[in-house]
Amino acid sequence: MKVPAKIPAFVKLFYPEVVWKMPSHENAVYLTFDDGPTPNVTPWVMAVLEKFNAKATFFLIGNNVEKHPEILVDLRAAGHSIGNHTHNHEKGWTTNNKAYVQSVAKTHTLLNTPLFRPPYGRIKKSQIALLKNQYKIIMWDVLSHDYNPRNSPQECVVNVLNNVEAGSIIVFHDSQKAWPNLQYCLPLVLAELKNRGFVFRAL
């Protein structure tokens, strides 16, 4: 089943313990990037964000941070927020609770951040209960589908621009898998959102 670009309201009601969207009193959107840090891709994303005076939040995989710690240093120096995305991109629905929490804790030693996003958005209620007192669990309001090779770059642009509103948390991926779509859609999305009067905030 394909995950919709706009998360349905009933899904948000089922998981009230997590953050789906930010308050909309400011005309701001919240760009997030999952699965990095990735050589070439993450630095390119940072350069694009700088052109638009945009801050974002990067949900990093611990294993990737161990391989590329210098990119983490650069992200923090640029003023972006950092989030935990487990150590090996574990899917909560198919991972036992002990192993899942250990993966998050292992990545916490590298990042020391209160923000956590479950890979694939797949997390059990029992895992939320174990993590929610230590972490703010961040989901999303709008999914670009940049990681899906069956989606064209143009579709990724439409997925965001047709669904975004003030307070939206938008998901992109700074990964090699998403790179063909991301390099096309990210600059166009940022330009259009800026034209609409949005500002770009980190979580």
Long-range contacts (C-beta under 8 A, 24 or more apart in sequence): 3-121, 3-143, 3-145, 4-143, 5-142, 5-143, 5-144, 5-145, 5-159, 5-160, 5-162, 5-163, 6-141, 6-142, 6-143, 6-163, 7-139, 7-140, 7-141, 7-142, 7-143, 15-125, 15-128, 15-139, 17-128, 17-132, 17-137, 18-128, 18-132, 18-137, 18-138, 18-139, 19-136, 19-137, 19-138, 19-139, 19-169, 20-139, 20-140, 20-141, 20-169, 21-141, 21-167, 21-168, 21-169, 22-167, 22-168, 22-169, 22-201, 22-203, 23-167, 24-165, 24-166, 24-167, 25-166, 26-166, 26-199, 26-201, 27-166, 27-197, 27-198, 27-199, 28-166, 28-167, 28-198, 28-199, 28-200, 28-201, 29-164, 29-166, 29-167, 29-168, 29-169, 29-170, 29-193, 29-198, 29-199, 29-200, 29-201, 30-56, 30-57, 30-167, 30-168, 30-169, 30-170, 30-200, 30-201, 30-202, 30-203, 31-56, 31-57, 31-170, 31-172, 31-200, 32-56, 32-57, 32-58, 32-59, 32-83, 32-117, 32-138, 32-140, 32-169, 32-170, 32-171, 32-172, 32-203, 33-57, 33-58, 33-59, 33-171, 33-172, 33-173, 33-174, 34-59, 34-85, 34-117, 34-119, 34-171, 34-172, 34-173, 34-174, 34-175, 35-59, 35-61, 35-64, 35-85, 35-89, 35-119, 35-147, 35-173, 35-174, 35-175, 35-177, 35-178, 36-60, 36-61, 36-64, 36-71, 36-173, 36-174, 36-175, 37-64, 37-65, 37-68, 37-71, 37-72, 37-75, 37-174, 38-64, 38-68, 38-71, 38-174, 38-175, 38-176, 39-68, 39-71, 41-174, 41-175, 41-176, 41-178, 41-179, 41-182, 42-71, 42-75, 42-174, 43-71, 43-74, 44-183, 45-172, 45-174, 45-182, 45-186, 46-74, 46-75, 46-78, 46-80, 48-186, 48-187, 48-190, 49-78, 49-80, 49-190, 49-200, 50-78, 51-187, 51-190, 52-190, 52-191, 52-194, 52-200, 53-200, 54-190, 54-200, 55-79, 55-80, 55-81, 55-200, 55-201, 55-202, 56-80, 56-81, 56-200, 56-202, 57-81, 57-82, 57-83, 57-115, 57-138, 57-202, 57-203, 58-82, 58-83, 58-174, 59-83, 59-84, 59-85, 59-115, 59-116, 59-117, 59-138, 60-84, 60-85, 60-107, 60-111, 61-85, 61-86, 61-87, 61-88, 61-89, 61-107, 62-86, 62-87, 62-88, 62-103, 62-106, 62-107, 62-110, 62-111, 63-87, 63-88, 63-89, 65-107, 65-110, 65-111, 66-110, 72-110, 72-111, 79-202, 80-202, 81-113, 81-115, 81-202, 81-203, 82-111, 82-113, 82-115, 83-111, 83-113, 83-115, 83-116, 83-117, 83-138, 83-203, 84-108, 84-111, 84-113, 84-115, 84-116, 84-117, 84-135, 85-116, 85-117, 85-119, 86-118, 86-119, 89-119, 90-119, 91-119, 91-120, 91-122, 92-118, 92-119, 92-120, 92-122, 92-123, 92-124, 92-127, 93-122, 93-123, 93-124, 94-122, 97-124, 97-126, 97-127, 97-130, 100-127, 101-127, 101-130, 101-131, 104-131, 104-135, 115-203, 138-169, 138-203, 139-169, 140-169, 140-170, 140-171, 141-165, 141-167, 141-168, 141-169, 141-170, 142-168, 142-169, 142-170, 142-171, 143-170, 143-171, 144-170, 144-171, 144-172, 144-181, 144-185, 144-189, 145-181, 146-172, 146-173, 146-178, 146-181, 146-182, 146-185, 147-173, 147-175, 147-177, 147-178, 147-181, 148-181, 149-177, 149-180, 151-181, 152-181, 153-180, 153-181, 153-184, 153-185, 154-184, 154-185, 156-181, 156-182, 156-184, 156-185, 157-184, 157-185, 157-188, 157-189, 157-192, 160-185, 160-189, 161-189, 161-192, 161-193, 164-193, 164-198, 166-198, 169-203
